[in-house]
Amino acid sequence: MKKLGIDEAGRGCIIGPMIVAGVLIEGNKENLLKAVGVRDSKKLTREKREHLLHIITESAEAVVVTKAFPEEIDSINLNDITYSRVIQVIDIVTSSFKVDLISVDRVGKEDIVIRKIQDLGISENVKFKADERFTEVSAASIVAKVFRDRIIDSLKEKYGDFGSGYPSDPKTRKWIIDTYSSTSQPPKIIRRSWKSLIDLAPNYYSRKGI
């Protein structure tokens, strides 16, 4: 059985892109991936995720990575853009490979994704905490997280160390405040529709669709 797992990284960040990744594995690779430590990326160190990425890419039938950058995220409902990227991954993989089961780490109702999978005649596991429950989704969570980490590293080379990019991170908050005090033009890496900006950098804040 060929299983496609899909997960995202960076959905709740105020800085940088959201990454949605898909990993297609043969059922006989599942035990191998479990044995080497593939699990929810949040429970792994960065070093371990980087190590596992190589094993995942060597073991997988396909690996797909898609991105959504702040400007797009600011113009569209976050759930809608998440679903569109999940569907994009499904379209890319199913156009070239046979898929028997699609497992997705669920966000909200995800009705459009479930209908998409059903219309393809494929079994689905669109479940909350799928990244903890299904190996193929755990693998996708690792891929998404590694790719986002690498993008964040490249952004820090240009913009300075802004921490994790999450609004709860004191380092991220300080970087936004300091940037706001030095320039009236918000850097393109900031998601301007995040309400956290109202307190940190009020003139940077812009409601979705504006």
Backbone hydrogen bonds in HBPLUS format (Angstrom, degrees):
<---DONOR---> <-ACCEPTOR-->    atom                        ^
c    i                          cat <-CA-CA->   ^        H-A-AA   ^      H-
h    n   atom  resd res      DA  || num        DHA   H-A  angle D-A-AA Bond
n    s   type  num  typ     dist DA aas  dist angle  dist       angle   num
A0027-GLY N   A0001-MET O   2.70 MM  26  5.14 130.8  1.94 144.8 161.1     1
A0100-ASP N   A0002-LYS O   2.91 MM  98  5.25 154.1  1.98 139.1 147.6     2
A0101-LEU N   A0002-LYS O   3.19 MM  99  6.53 145.8  2.31 157.8 158.4     3
A0003-LYS N   A0025-ILE O   2.81 MM  22  5.36 163.6  1.83 164.9 163.9     4
A0025-ILE N   A0003-LYS O   2.83 MM  22  5.36 161.3  1.86 152.2 154.6     5
A0004-LEU N   A0101-LEU O   2.79 MM  97  6.18 167.4  1.81 163.7 166.9     6
A0103-SER N   A0004-LEU O   2.75 MM  99  6.12 164.9  1.78 164.0 169.3     7
A0005-GLY N   A0023-VAL O   2.85 MM  18  5.27 166.8  1.87 148.7 150.2     8
A0023-VAL N   A0005-GLY O   2.86 MM  18  5.27 154.1  1.93 148.9 157.6     9
A0006-ILE N   A0103-SER O   2.89 MM  97  6.32 141.3  2.05 153.7 165.7    10
A0105-ASP N   A0006-ILE O   3.16 MM  99  6.54 156.9  2.22 162.7 168.5    11
A0007-ASP N   A0021-ALA O   3.08 MM  14  5.68 154.2  2.15 153.6 161.7    12
A0021-ALA N   A0007-ASP O   2.85 MM  14  5.68 162.8  1.88 174.1 176.4    13
A0009-ALA N   A0019-ILE O   2.78 MM  10  5.21 143.0  1.91 148.1 157.7    14
A0019-ILE N   A0009-ALA O   2.87 MM  10  5.21 168.6  1.89 158.4 162.0    15
A0013-CYS N   A0010-GLY O   3.41 MM   3  5.23 163.9  2.44 100.9 105.5    16
A0014-ILE N   A0165-GLY O   2.77 MM 151  5.78 157.4  1.82 162.2 166.7    17
A0191-ARG N   A0014-ILE O   2.79 MM 177  5.22 167.4  1.81 155.1 153.8    18
A0015-ILE N   A0165-GLY O   3.21 MM 150  4.74 140.4  2.37 137.6 139.3    19
A0016-GLY N   A0189-ILE O   2.81 MM 173  5.09 164.5  1.83 152.1 156.2    20
A0018-MET N   A0068-ALA O   2.88 MM  50  5.19 159.3  1.93 150.6 155.3    21
A0068-ALA N   A0018-MET O   2.86 MM  50  5.19 143.1  1.99 152.9 159.4    22
A0020-VAL N   A0066-THR O   2.99 MM  46  5.26 162.5  2.02 138.4 144.1    23
A0066-THR N   A0020-VAL O   2.83 MM  46  5.26 160.1  1.87 153.9 160.7    24
A0022-GLY N   A0064-VAL O   2.80 MM  42  5.05 156.5  1.85 146.2 151.5    25
A0064-VAL N   A0022-GLY O   2.90 MM  42  5.05 163.5  1.92 146.5 151.1    26
A0024-LEU N   A0062-ALA O   2.92 MM  38  5.10 169.9  1.93 150.0 152.2    27
A0061-GLU N   A0024-LEU O   2.70 MM  37  5.34 152.0  1.78 152.8 160.3    28
A0029-LYS N   A0026-GLU O   2.88 MM   3  5.53 165.2  1.90 123.5 128.5    29
A0030-GLU N   A0027-GLY O   3.20 MM   3  5.46 159.1  2.25 107.9 114.3    30
A0033-LEU N   A0029-LYS O   3.01 MM   4  6.30 164.0  2.03 158.1 161.3    31
A0034-LYS N   A0030-GLU O   2.98 MM   4  6.24 158.4  2.03 151.6 158.0    32
A0035-ALA N   A0031-ASN O   2.86 MM   4  5.98 156.7  1.91 146.1 152.8    33
A0036-VAL N   A0032-LEU O   3.09 MM   4  6.40 145.0  2.22 149.4 157.7    34
A0038-VAL N   A0033-LEU O   2.94 MM   5  5.43 160.9  1.98 160.5 154.9    35
A0037-GLY N   A0034-LYS O   3.07 MM   3  5.26 154.9  2.14 104.9 112.7    36
A0043-LYS N   A0040-ASP O   2.95 MM   3  5.71 161.9  1.99 123.8 129.5    37
A0044-LEU N   A0041-SER O   3.10 MM   3  5.29 162.3  2.13 115.3 116.2    38
A0049-ARG N   A0045-THR O   2.95 MM   4  6.25 158.3  2.00 151.4 157.6    39
A0050-GLU N   A0046-ARG O   2.94 MM   4  6.19 163.3  1.97 157.3 160.9    40
A0051-HIS N   A0047-GLU O   3.07 MM   4  6.30 156.0  2.13 143.7 150.3    41
A0052-LEU N   A0048-LYS O   2.89 MM   4  6.11 161.7  1.92 152.1 157.1    42
A0053-LEU N   A0049-ARG O   2.88 MM   4  6.06 141.8  2.03 146.7 156.9    43
A0056-ILE N   A0052-LEU O   2.82 MM   4  6.05 162.6  1.85 160.8 165.8    44
A0057-THR N   A0053-LEU O   2.91 MM   4  6.12 168.2  1.93 154.6 157.2    45
A0058-GLU N   A0054-HIS O   3.06 MM   4  6.17 148.1  2.17 140.2 148.7    46
A0059-SER N   A0055-ILE O   2.95 MM   4  6.03 139.9  2.11 142.1 152.8    47
A0059-SER N   A0056-ILE O   3.16 MM   3  5.11 125.0  2.48  93.5 107.7    48
A0060-ALA N   A0056-ILE O   2.85 MM   4  5.79 144.7  1.97 154.5 162.0    49
A0072-GLU N   A0069-PHE O   3.01 MM   3  5.64 123.6  2.34 119.7 132.5    50
A0073-ILE N   A0069-PHE O   3.02 MM   4  6.21 164.6  2.05 154.5 159.3    51
A0074-ASP N   A0070-PRO O   2.82 MM   4  5.97 150.0  1.91 154.5 161.7    52
A0075-SER N   A0072-GLU O   3.04 MM   3  5.22 146.6  2.15 103.2 113.3    53
A0209-GLY N   A0074-ASP O   3.26 MM 135  6.77 145.4  2.39 134.6 143.9    54
A0081-ILE N   A0077-ASN O   3.01 MM   4  6.35 158.5  2.06 159.0 165.1    55
A0082-THR N   A0078-LEU O   2.97 MM   4  6.13 149.8  2.06 144.6 153.4    56
A0083-TYR N   A0079-ASN O   2.87 MM   4  6.15 165.6  1.89 157.6 160.5    57
A0084-SER N   A0080-ASP O   2.93 MM   4  6.15 154.3  2.00 144.5 151.9    58
A0085-ARG N   A0081-ILE O   3.09 MM   4  6.25 150.9  2.17 141.1 147.4    59
A0086-VAL N   A0082-THR O   2.99 MM   4  6.29 154.8  2.05 150.3 157.9    60
A0087-ILE N   A0083-TYR O   2.90 MM   4  6.13 163.4  1.92 153.6 157.6    61
A0088-GLN N   A0084-SER O   2.94 MM   4  6.10 145.5  2.06 135.4 145.5    62
A0089-VAL N   A0085-ARG O   3.01 MM   4  6.30 155.6  2.07 147.2 152.1    63
A0090-ILE N   A0086-VAL O   2.99 MM   4  6.33 160.8  2.03 149.7 155.1    64
A0091-ASP N   A0087-ILE O   2.83 MM   4  6.07 162.9  1.86 154.2 158.2    65
A0092-ILE N   A0088-GLN O   2.99 MM   4  6.21 162.1  2.03 150.6 155.1    66
A0093-VAL N   A0089-VAL O   3.01 MM   4  6.21 171.9  2.02 158.1 159.8    67
A0094-THR N   A0090-ILE O   2.88 MM   4  5.91 168.9  1.89 156.2 159.6    68
A0095-SER N   A0091-ASP O   3.08 MM   4  5.91 132.5  2.32 136.9 146.7    69
A0096-SER N   A0093-VAL O   3.10 MM   3  5.68 155.8  2.16 114.0 120.9    70
A0097-PHE N   A0093-VAL O   2.89 MM   4  5.85 142.4  2.03 155.6 167.7    71
A0102-ILE N   A0123-SER O   2.94 MM  21  6.36 157.4  2.00 149.0 154.4    72
A0125-ASN N   A0102-ILE O   2.82 MM  23  6.12 153.5  1.89 148.7 148.9    73
A0104-VAL N   A0125-ASN O   2.95 MM  21  6.27 151.7  2.03 131.1 136.9    74
A0127-LYS N   A0104-VAL O   3.10 MM  23  6.39 136.6  2.30 166.5 172.5    75
A0106-ARG N   A0127-LYS O   2.84 MM  21  4.95 175.7  1.84 124.4 124.9    76
A0113-VAL N   A0110-GLU O   3.15 MM   3  5.41 124.9  2.47 102.6 116.0    77
A0114-ILE N   A0110-GLU O   3.07 MM   4  6.38 163.8  2.09 157.0 161.7    78
A0115-ARG N   A0111-ASP O   2.88 MM   4  6.11 164.1  1.90 156.4 160.5    79
A0116-LYS N   A0112-ILE O   3.04 MM   4  6.12 151.3  2.12 134.2 142.2    80
A0117-ILE N   A0113-VAL O   3.03 MM   4  6.32 161.5  2.06 153.7 157.2    81
A0118-GLN N   A0114-ILE O   2.94 MM   4  6.16 164.1  1.96 151.9 156.7    82
A0119-ASP N   A0115-ARG O   2.81 MM   4  5.95 156.3  1.86 151.6 157.8    83
A0120-LEU N   A0116-LYS O   3.20 MM   4  6.45 134.8  2.42 138.0 149.1    84
A0120-LEU N   A0117-ILE O   3.11 MM   3  5.18 132.2  2.35  96.5 109.5    85
A0122-ILE N   A0117-ILE O   3.25 MM   5  5.67 172.2  2.26 154.4 152.5    86
A0121-GLY N   A0118-GLN O   2.92 MM   3  5.04 153.5  1.99 104.1 112.8    87
A0132-GLU N   A0129-LYS O   2.96 MM   3  5.45 154.0  2.03 111.0 119.1    88
A0133-ARG N   A0130-ALA O   3.07 MM   3  4.81 133.8  2.29  91.2 104.5    89
A0134-PHE N   A0130-ALA O   2.96 MM   4  5.67 160.5  2.00 155.5 153.3    90
A0137-VAL N   A0134-PHE O   3.04 MM   3  5.44 129.3  2.31 106.7 119.7    91
A0138-SER N   A0134-PHE O   2.95 MM   4  6.29 157.2  2.00 154.0 161.6    92
A0139-ALA N   A0135-THR O   2.87 MM   4  6.13 156.1  1.93 152.1 158.2    93
A0140-ALA N   A0136-GLU O   3.15 MM   4  6.34 151.6  2.24 131.1 138.4    94
A0141-SER N   A0137-VAL O   2.81 MM   4  6.08 150.8  1.90 149.7 158.0    95
A0142-ILE N   A0138-SER O   3.07 MM   4  6.37 148.5  2.18 145.9 153.4    96
A0143-VAL N   A0139-ALA O   3.06 MM   4  6.40 163.4  2.09 151.8 155.7    97
A0144-ALA N   A0140-ALA O   2.93 MM   4  6.12 170.6  1.94 154.4 156.8    98
A0145-LYS N   A0141-SER O   3.03 MM   4  6.08 159.7  2.07 141.4 147.2    99
A0146-VAL N   A0142-ILE O   2.92 MM   4  6.08 165.0  1.94 155.8 159.6   100
A0147-PHE N   A0143-VAL O   3.05 MM   4  6.21 168.3  2.06 154.5 157.6   101
A0148-ARG N   A0144-ALA O   2.97 MM   4  6.17 157.1  2.03 146.1 152.9   102
A0149-ASP N   A0145-LYS O   2.87 MM   4  6.03 164.6  1.90 151.3 155.9   103
A0150-ARG N   A0146-VAL O   3.03 MM   4  6.26 156.4  2.09 148.6 154.3   104
A0151-ILE N   A0147-PHE O   3.09 MM   4  6.34 154.3  2.15 144.8 151.5   105
A0152-ILE N   A0148-ARG O   2.83 MM   4  6.08 163.0  1.86 159.4 164.3   106
A0153-ASP N   A0149-ASP O   2.95 MM   4  6.20 153.4  2.02 146.4 153.3   107
A0154-SER N   A0150-ARG O   3.17 MM   4  6.48 155.4  2.23 143.2 148.7   108
A0155-LEU N   A0151-ILE O   2.95 MM   4  6.29 150.4  2.04 149.8 158.7   109
A0156-LYS N   A0152-ILE O   2.92 MM   4  6.16 151.7  2.00 150.9 158.3   110
A0157-GLU N   A0153-ASP O   3.21 MM   4  6.54 141.9  2.36 142.6 151.7   111
A0158-LYS N   A0155-LEU O   3.09 MM   3  5.33 134.0  2.31 100.9 112.9   112
A0159-TYR N   A0155-LEU O   2.80 MM   4  5.98 164.4  1.82 158.0 163.3   113
A0160-GLY N   A0156-LYS O   2.82 MM   4  4.58 142.8  1.96 126.9 130.1   114
A0169-ASP N   A0166-TYR O   2.99 MM   3  5.49 163.5  2.02 119.4 124.8   115
A0172-THR N   A0169-ASP O   3.02 MM   3  5.22 119.1  2.41 103.6 118.5   116
A0173-ARG N   A0169-ASP O   2.97 MM   4  6.27 163.3  2.00 159.7 164.8   117
A0174-LYS N   A0170-PRO O   2.90 MM   4  6.06 160.7  1.94 147.6 152.6   118
A0175-TRP N   A0171-LYS O   3.02 MM   4  6.18 156.8  2.08 141.7 148.1   119
A0176-ILE N   A0172-THR O   3.04 MM   4  6.32 158.2  2.09 150.9 156.1   120
A0177-ILE N   A0173-ARG O   3.01 MM   4  6.29 164.1  2.03 151.8 156.0   121
A0178-ASP N   A0174-LYS O   2.85 MM   4  6.04 166.9  1.87 155.9 159.5   122
A0179-THR N   A0175-TRP O   2.88 MM   4  5.98 157.4  1.93 146.8 153.4   123
A0180-TYR N   A0176-ILE O   2.86 MM   4  5.99 157.9  1.91 149.4 155.8   124
A0181-SER N   A0177-ILE O   3.04 MM   4  6.28 144.3  2.17 143.3 152.4   125
A0182-SER N   A0179-THR O   3.06 MM   3  5.22 143.2  2.20 100.4 111.4   126
A0183-THR N   A0179-THR O   2.98 MM   4  6.12 135.5  2.18 154.3 165.2   127
A0190-ILE N   A0187-PRO O   3.14 MM   3  5.94 173.2  2.15 125.7 127.7   128
A0194-TRP N   A0191-ARG O   3.39 MM   3  5.98 168.3  2.40 115.7 118.0   129
A0206-SER N   A0192-ARG O   2.90 MM  14  5.36 165.1  1.92 132.3 133.1   130
A0197-LEU N   A0194-TRP O   3.10 MM   3  6.05 165.8  2.12 126.2 129.2   131
A0198-ILE N   A0195-LYS O   3.02 MM   3  5.57 154.2  2.09 115.1 122.0   132
A0200-LEU N   A0196-SER O   3.33 MM   4  6.53 159.6  2.38 142.9 148.9   133
A0201-ALA N   A0197-LEU O   2.65 MM   4  4.93 152.9  1.72 130.8 140.7   134
A0204-TYR N   A0201-ALA O   2.88 MM   3  5.51 153.7  1.95 123.1 131.8   135
A0205-TYR N   A0202-PRO O   3.23 MM   3  5.40 140.0  2.40  99.4 109.8   136
A0210-ILE N   A0207-ARG O   3.15 MM   3  5.85 145.5  2.28 145.5 145.3   137
